Amino acid sequence: MPVTVERTDDGIAVLTFSAPPVNLYSLELHDELDRALDEVESASPRALLIRAEGKIVSGGVDVSQFHARKTKADTQQLYDRMLELPTRVDALAYPTIFAAHGLTLTWAFEVALACDLVLASERAKFGLVERVIGLTPTMGGTQRLAARAGVGRAKELVLTGDLYDAATLERWNVVNRVLPSEGFDDAVLAFVAHLAAGPTKAFGAAKDILRHFEAGGVPQANAHVTAIAAELFDTQDLQDGMESFLRDGPGKATFTGS
């Protein structure tokens, strides 16, 4: 199968896509990604890692599937379908991490931007290169870039269609961390394992608060933060965490994600 899901003993779901030779987006691949996400959500992990097999993460999209559309309505239907993938990833209630080991173009970059964190190899390069066919990004990448790096940088990436290295995008707050190419996969798993060992439901609450911030700034987030945080009262992790703090001091608690 072009998309697989493996689960680790520490609660990580690893979703790997592989559509040789260059992992182009197609509706068929999208269907497989949906199937894999169904599998992930059937038993929620404590963190989701999305990664690719192959020399590059993705060379872009299968342009023939765009060109096959003969009407504006059919074209929008395709774009609506494409947007569903990053939207679905963005809505997940646990930490989501995208690992980019190499060239990451168009759809894969847009899915990466829908994840909570982007980890990149020092060899990775990124681009929204839709200008080469006279298109603009359709999977939320433009606006998610603006949220991370500002409108000016988002315009730069989209209007130039240039490739940007991982170090530059880390400086612009698009990439969260750049890791050495040697041992990249192991370093990524170690980083994700650290997140997976945390209070998963509290992380989900933080994501909810930030969604309110993105929608309406600090005032909207403030209007919801106390209710969201209060819901954590019923979690075992909060109760155990407070007891551990009072008994043993900070940093000694073990969380189960419940």
Beta strands, then each sheet from edge to edge (+ up, - down):
strand 1: 3-7
strand 2: 12-17
strand 3: 47-52
strand 4: 96-100
strand 5: 104-105
strand 6: 117-121
strand 7: 125-127
strand 8: 164-165
strand 9: 177-179
sheet 1: 1+ 2- 3- 4- 6- 9-
sheet 2: 5+ 7+ 8-
end
